[in-house]
């Protein structure tokens, strides 16, 4: 006899949860877009951006990125808001008095969280990366005057292939030239060849480097052969783009391209591999936070409180910002080498999952 009523309750909670989430998302997007547009409109006009480019290229990528970034906050506030209203109207009490357990009450919440998690995964893995490519291209054309060069422009080390290592004492982004350029080839832990040049300038006509005042030392056991010259054109597995890689370029890569970039960066010993690993793990960890934050939100707001709706929303905002701050703070553990990226990025979910479990066990009492 209870089954029809339970199904009605499931539809009611699911509709309320997802409806509130969509409503809050639209409000958040509208506020962020208004502030962002007011801040950048002068640059849009000054640099000649068209309406089509602003709407589709820039905000077409900016809006999905904002929605996914703040989805934990929006999920938490949505669950807190409408559950608090149900508690204040004594609907929660009536549901529990009707013989439905608190655990069964959580079922439609978890279903709604699963829908939001799936949507977030879809955005993060398939929709946002290509949209971000257009957004970043737009920013480089109309907002930023140039690409951001690699942070360390001196003493740059790369492994460009197994057994092949490049060292550059200084790279000039204005001249696209590497100074004190060295290429070493190592086999069986021994140097077999060392190419050194006073400078290596990038030549886009053949997609390689033009070396000036170079010399090559080839090692054969205990002997060596030296060759020198004024100019030498060479093509190696290193291009000028590697010196201009933006930290946020990983946000525009598909999952397959991101994995390939990580493999190359690991081989080369590129410090930016940490940003790539953070991006890879964040794309998975953020969507699954919907389950954890939903449990916390319902456990906190299912009981009628003297402070009412305002108190619950205040608590929700505080915990949401703590979670987002925790996620950003955990990235520091990656850059300092204290934790591997897969652990550091999942730490906020793990910690909040423990909190959720405690609150979930207390809530029915």
C-alpha positions as CSV (number, residue, x, y, z in Angstrom):
1,X,0.0,0.0,0.0
2,X,2.9,2.3,0.6
3,X,4.6,1.9,-2.8
4,X,2.5,4.5,-4.7
5,X,3.0,7.0,-2.0
6,X,6.8,6.3,-1.9
7,X,7.0,6.8,-5.7
8,X,5.1,10.1,-5.4
9,X,7.6,11.2,-2.7
10,X,10.5,10.2,-4.8
11,X,9.3,12.2,-7.7
12,X,8.5,15.2,-5.4
13,X,12.0,15.3,-3.9
14,X,13.8,14.7,-7.2
15,X,11.8,17.4,-8.9
16,X,12.4,19.8,-6.0
17,X,16.1,19.0,-5.8
18,X,16.9,19.2,-9.5
19,X,14.6,22.2,-10.0
20,X,16.3,24.1,-7.2
21,X,19.7,23.2,-8.6
22,X,18.8,24.5,-12.0
23,X,17.3,27.7,-10.6
24,X,20.4,28.4,-8.4
25,X,22.7,27.6,-11.4
26,X,20.9,30.1,-13.6
27,X,21.1,32.8,-10.9
28,X,24.8,32.1,-10.3
29,X,25.6,32.1,-14.0
30,X,23.7,35.4,-14.5
31,X,25.6,37.1,-11.7
32,X,29.0,35.9,-12.8
33,X,28.4,36.8,-16.4
34,X,27.2,40.3,-15.5
35,X,30.3,41.0,-13.4
36,X,32.6,39.4,-15.9
37,X,31.1,41.4,-18.8
38,X,31.3,44.6,-16.9
39,X,35.0,44.0,-16.2
40,X,36.0,43.0,-19.7
41,X,33.6,45.0,-22.0
42,X,36.2,47.7,-22.5
43,X,38.8,45.2,-23.8
44,X,36.1,43.6,-26.0
45,X,35.3,47.0,-27.6
46,X,38.9,48.2,-27.8
47,X,40.2,45.0,-29.5
48,X,37.3,44.7,-31.9
49,X,35.6,41.5,-30.7
50,X,32.4,40.7,-32.5
51,X,29.1,39.9,-30.7
52,X,29.2,36.4,-32.2
53,X,32.7,35.8,-30.8
54,X,31.8,37.1,-27.4
55,X,28.6,35.1,-27.1
56,X,29.6,31.8,-28.7
57,X,33.4,31.6,-28.5
58,X,34.0,33.2,-25.1
59,X,30.8,32.8,-23.0
60,X,30.0,29.5,-24.8
61,X,33.1,28.1,-23.0
62,X,33.0,30.3,-19.9
63,X,29.5,29.4,-18.8
64,X,29.9,25.6,-18.8
65,X,33.3,26.0,-17.0
66,X,31.7,28.2,-14.3
67,X,28.8,25.8,-13.8
68,X,31.2,22.8,-13.4
69,X,33.6,24.7,-11.1
70,X,30.9,25.8,-8.7
71,X,28.7,22.7,-8.9
72,X,29.7,21.5,-5.4
73,X,28.5,24.9,-4.0
74,X,25.3,24.8,-6.0
75,X,24.5,21.2,-5.1
76,X,25.0,21.9,-1.4
77,X,23.0,25.0,-1.3
78,X,20.2,23.4,-3.4
79,X,19.8,20.5,-1.0
80,X,20.1,22.7,2.1
81,X,17.5,25.2,0.7
82,X,14.6,23.0,-0.2
83,X,15.2,20.4,2.6
84,X,15.1,23.2,5.2
85,X,11.8,24.5,3.7
86,X,10.4,20.9,4.0
87,X,11.6,20.7,7.6
88,X,10.1,24.1,8.5
89,X,6.8,23.1,7.0
90,X,7.0,19.9,9.0
91,X,7.0,17.8,5.8
92,X,10.0,15.8,7.0
93,X,8.3,14.9,10.3
94,X,5.2,13.8,8.4
95,X,7.2,11.6,6.0
96,X,9.1,9.9,8.9
97,X,5.9,9.5,10.9
98,X,4.3,7.8,7.9
99,X,6.7,4.9,8.3
100,X,9.4,5.9,5.8
101,X,12.8,5.6,7.3
102,X,15.5,8.3,7.0
103,X,17.6,5.9,4.9
104,X,14.7,5.5,2.4
105,X,14.2,9.2,2.4
106,X,17.7,9.6,1.1
107,X,17.0,7.5,-2.0
108,X,15.6,10.3,-4.2
109,X,18.4,12.6,-3.0
110,X,21.0,10.1,-4.1
111,X,19.3,9.7,-7.4
112,X,19.3,13.4,-8.0
113,X,23.0,13.6,-6.9
114,X,23.7,10.8,-9.5
115,X,22.0,12.9,-12.2
116,X,24.1,15.9,-11.3
117,X,27.3,13.8,-11.1
118,X,26.6,12.4,-14.6
119,X,26.0,15.8,-16.0
120,X,29.2,17.2,-14.4
121,X,31.2,14.3,-15.8
122,X,29.7,14.9,-19.2
123,X,30.6,18.5,-19.0
124,X,34.1,18.0,-17.7
125,X,35.2,15.2,-20.0
126,X,33.5,16.0,-23.3
127,X,31.9,19.4,-23.5
128,X,34.1,21.8,-21.6
129,X,37.5,20.9,-23.1
130,X,36.6,21.9,-26.8
131,X,34.6,24.8,-25.5
132,X,37.6,25.9,-23.4
133,X,39.8,25.8,-26.5
134,X,37.7,28.5,-28.2
135,X,37.5,30.5,-24.9
136,X,41.3,30.4,-24.4
137,X,41.9,31.4,-28.1
138,X,39.5,34.3,-27.6
139,X,41.3,35.4,-24.4
140,X,44.6,35.3,-26.1
141,X,43.3,37.4,-29.1
142,X,41.2,40.0,-27.3
143,X,42.0,40.0,-23.6
144,X,45.6,38.9,-23.2
145,X,48.3,40.4,-25.4
146,X,50.4,37.3,-25.6
147,X,50.7,33.7,-24.4
148,X,52.2,33.2,-21.0
149,X,55.6,31.7,-21.3
150,X,56.8,28.9,-19.1
151,X,57.6,30.1,-15.6
152,X,61.2,29.0,-15.6
153,X,62.9,30.7,-18.6
154,X,66.4,29.9,-17.3
155,X,68.1,26.6,-16.8
156,X,65.4,24.6,-18.7
157,X,65.8,20.8,-18.8
158,X,63.8,18.5,-21.0
159,X,63.9,14.8,-21.9
160,X,62.6,14.9,-25.4
161,X,62.9,11.1,-26.1
162,X,64.2,8.1,-24.3
163,X,67.9,8.8,-23.8
164,X,67.8,12.3,-25.3
165,X,68.1,15.3,-23.1
166,X,68.0,19.0,-23.8
167,X,69.4,21.8,-21.7
168,X,68.9,25.5,-22.3
169,X,70.5,28.1,-20.1
170,X,68.1,30.9,-21.2
171,X,65.2,31.2,-23.6
172,X,64.2,34.5,-25.1
173,X,60.5,34.6,-26.0
174,X,60.9,37.8,-27.9
175,X,63.5,36.2,-30.3
176,X,62.2,32.6,-30.0
177,X,65.8,31.7,-29.3
178,X,67.5,29.3,-26.8
179,X,70.9,30.3,-25.6
180,X,73.6,27.9,-24.5
181,X,71.8,25.0,-26.1
182,X,72.9,21.4,-25.4
183,X,71.5,18.1,-26.7
184,X,72.9,14.9,-25.1
185,X,72.2,11.3,-26.2
186,X,72.8,8.6,-23.6
187,X,72.9,4.8,-24.1
188,X,73.5,2.3,-21.4
189,X,74.2,5.1,-18.9
190,X,76.9,6.5,-21.0
191,X,77.0,9.7,-23.2
192,X,77.4,8.7,-26.8
193,X,76.9,12.2,-28.3
194,X,76.8,15.8,-27.1
195,X,75.7,18.7,-29.3
196,X,76.3,22.2,-28.0
197,X,75.5,25.5,-29.6
198,X,75.9,29.1,-28.7
199,X,72.2,29.7,-29.7
200,X,69.3,27.8,-31.3
201,X,66.7,29.9,-33.1
202,X,63.3,28.5,-34.0
203,X,62.7,28.5,-37.8
204,X,59.0,28.0,-38.6
205,X,59.8,27.5,-42.3
206,X,61.0,23.9,-41.7
207,X,59.7,23.4,-38.1
208,X,63.2,23.1,-36.6
209,X,66.1,24.9,-34.9
210,X,68.9,26.8,-36.5
211,X,72.0,26.4,-34.5
212,X,74.8,29.0,-34.4
213,X,78.5,28.2,-33.5
214,X,77.9,24.6,-32.8
215,X,80.1,21.6,-32.1
216,X,79.3,17.9,-31.7
217,X,81.3,15.4,-29.7
218,X,80.7,11.7,-30.5
219,X,82.1,9.3,-28.0
220,X,83.4,5.8,-29.0
221,X,84.6,4.0,-25.9
222,X,87.8,5.8,-24.8
223,X,88.0,7.9,-28.0
224,X,85.9,10.8,-29.4
225,X,85.4,12.7,-32.6
226,X,84.6,16.4,-32.7
227,X,82.8,18.3,-35.4
228,X,82.2,22.0,-35.5
229,X,80.5,24.6,-37.7
230,X,78.9,28.0,-37.9
231,X,75.3,27.0,-38.7
232,X,73.3,23.8,-38.5
233,X,69.6,23.2,-39.1
234,X,68.2,20.4,-37.1
235,X,64.7,18.9,-36.3
236,X,64.2,17.3,-32.8
237,X,61.2,16.4,-30.7
238,X,61.0,19.9,-29.2
239,X,59.3,22.9,-30.7
240,X,59.0,26.5,-29.7
241,X,55.4,25.8,-28.4
242,X,57.0,23.8,-25.5
243,X,58.5,27.0,-24.2
244,X,55.1,28.8,-24.4
245,X,52.9,26.3,-22.9
246,X,50.1,27.9,-20.8
247,X,49.3,26.4,-17.4
248,X,45.6,26.5,-18.3
249,X,46.0,24.9,-21.7
250,X,45.3,21.5,-20.1
251,X,41.7,22.7,-19.6
252,X,41.2,22.6,-23.3
253,X,42.5,19.0,-23.9
254,X,40.3,16.0,-24.3
255,X,40.9,13.1,-22.0
256,X,43.0,11.2,-24.6
257,X,45.1,14.3,-25.4
258,X,45.5,15.1,-21.7
259,X,46.8,11.6,-21.1
260,X,49.2,11.9,-24.0
261,X,50.5,15.2,-22.7
262,X,51.0,13.8,-19.2
263,X,53.1,10.9,-20.7
264,X,55.3,13.4,-22.7
265,X,55.7,15.8,-19.7
266,X,56.7,12.9,-17.4
267,X,59.3,11.8,-19.9
268,X,60.6,15.3,-20.3
269,X,60.6,16.0,-16.6
270,X,58.4,19.0,-17.3
271,X,57.3,20.8,-14.0
272,X,53.9,21.6,-15.6
273,X,53.0,17.9,-15.4
274,X,51.6,18.6,-12.0
275,X,49.0,21.0,-13.5
276,X,48.1,18.3,-16.0
277,X,47.7,15.7,-13.3
278,X,45.6,18.1,-11.1
279,X,43.3,18.7,-14.1
280,X,42.9,15.0,-14.8
281,X,42.0,14.1,-11.3
282,X,39.8,17.2,-10.7
283,X,37.6,16.2,-13.7
284,X,36.6,13.0,-11.8
285,X,36.8,14.1,-8.2
286,X,34.5,17.2,-8.5
287,X,31.5,15.4,-9.9
288,X,31.5,12.7,-7.2
289,X,31.4,15.4,-4.5
290,X,27.7,15.7,-5.3
291,X,27.0,12.5,-3.3
292,X,29.0,13.6,-0.3
293,X,27.7,17.1,-0.1
294,X,24.1,16.0,-0.6
295,X,24.3,13.6,2.4
296,X,25.8,16.4,4.6
297,X,23.2,18.9,3.4
298,X,20.2,16.6,4.1
299,X,21.6,15.5,7.5
300,X,22.1,19.1,8.6
301,X,18.8,20.6,7.3
302,X,16.3,17.8,7.9
303,X,15.5,18.9,11.4
304,X,13.5,22.0,12.2
305,X,15.8,24.6,13.9
306,X,15.0,27.8,15.7
307,X,17.2,29.8,13.3
308,X,15.1,28.5,10.4
309,X,16.0,28.6,6.8
310,X,18.5,31.5,7.2
311,X,20.6,29.5,9.7
312,X,20.8,26.4,7.5
313,X,21.7,28.5,4.4
314,X,24.4,30.2,6.4
315,X,25.8,26.8,7.5
316,X,25.6,25.6,3.9
317,X,27.5,28.6,2.6
318,X,30.2,28.2,5.2
319,X,30.7,24.5,4.6
320,X,30.6,24.9,0.8
321,X,33.3,27.5,0.9
322,X,35.4,25.4,3.2
323,X,35.1,22.5,0.7
324,X,36.1,24.7,-2.3
325,X,38.9,26.2,-0.2
326,X,40.0,22.8,0.8
327,X,40.1,21.6,-2.8
328,X,42.3,24.6,-3.8
329,X,44.5,24.2,-0.7
330,X,45.0,20.5,-1.5
331,X,46.6,21.5,-4.8
332,X,49.5,23.0,-2.8
333,X,50.4,19.6,-1.5
334,X,50.9,18.5,-5.1
335,X,53.2,21.4,-6.0
336,X,55.2,21.0,-2.9
337,X,55.6,17.3,-3.5
338,X,54.0,16.3,-0.2
339,X,51.2,14.2,-1.8
340,X,50.7,12.7,-5.3
341,X,48.0,14.4,-7.3
342,X,45.5,11.5,-7.2
343,X,45.6,11.5,-3.4
344,X,45.7,15.3,-2.8
345,X,42.7,16.0,-5.1
346,X,40.6,13.3,-3.5
347,X,41.5,14.3,0.1
348,X,38.6,16.8,0.3
349,X,36.1,14.2,-0.8
350,X,37.5,11.6,1.6
351,X,37.5,14.0,4.6
352,X,34.0,15.3,3.9
353,X,32.8,11.7,3.3
354,X,33.8,10.9,6.9
355,X,31.9,14.0,8.1
356,X,28.9,13.0,6.0
357,X,28.9,9.5,7.5
358,X,29.0,10.9,11.1
359,X,26.1,13.3,10.4
360,X,24.2,10.6,8.5
361,X,24.3,8.4,11.6
362,X,23.3,11.2,13.9
363,X,20.5,12.7,11.8
364,X,17.8,9.9,12.4
365,X,18.3,10.3,16.1
